[in-house]
Amino acid sequence: MKAKSAVLSSQRPPPADKPANGKRRATARLPADERRAQIQAKAFEYFSEYGLTAQTRALAEACGVSQRLLYSAFPNKAALINAVYEAEIAGPFKAIWFVQLRDRTVPLAERLNKFYGEYYDTILTRRWLRLFLYASLAEVEIAPTYIAAIIRTLLLTIVEEAAFDSGLDTPPDAALAQEIGWVLHGNISHLAIRRHVYGDGTSIAIRDVISLHVAAFLAIVPTVLAPKEEATK
């Protein structure tokens, strides 16, 4: 996952607090797997605050290890970014969510509200969003990879369930179906951005806003999925 933007790649984040020698020694004594996990967690924290353009020396300092130990755990920065993606971006997504979304014994509005409540709490955290946005600005393939691997399936699942619930067919064009799904998913994602990134301090409870977006989405589904001749009557 290589940054393509020359401008962003040239920017340097604020220097990390240099760890005490004792902390470095403690990290160095950890078993290899634990040391790798600790470096990965610290890198996630650092990347989410300062972006992905840090040099390896700054990264090593932020992770509490020497550059030599950093390279012993991850051969290069790209490998570290990939590990952070797998553990911190894609990793928290729960496969059981797809099963629950397809459970037609439960009303669809209830399924969607439950899923997005959990998705908001588990995925759309301040740190997750900041890293996701930083990676997008740096043209690192985190966002496209996540969308291709997870979100496209999620969008199609939501639209298939909404179509079934309305007694209509899912659009045969997958790209169109995904765009319909983005109507809901995009609103929930932007809600998290407003709260965690923009600092929107509105007093309306998160679950209430999610419920509002779910209700609005389900209300428009029959209109956008209805056959054209029916929609124009």
CORRA-V608511 format. One line per field, one symbol per residue. phi: phi as a letter, one per 20 degrees, with the letter a starting at -180 (. if undefined). A space follows every 50 residues. Layout:
phi = ???
This chain:
phi = .dfefffffefdfgffffffgfffffffefggfffffffffffgffgfec ndefffffffffemcffffgffecfaffffffffgfedeegffeffffff feefedgfgffffffffffffeeeegfffffgfgfffelefffgffffec fffffffffffffgfemcefgfefffgfffffgeffffffgffffedfmf egeffgfffffffffffffeggffefggfffef
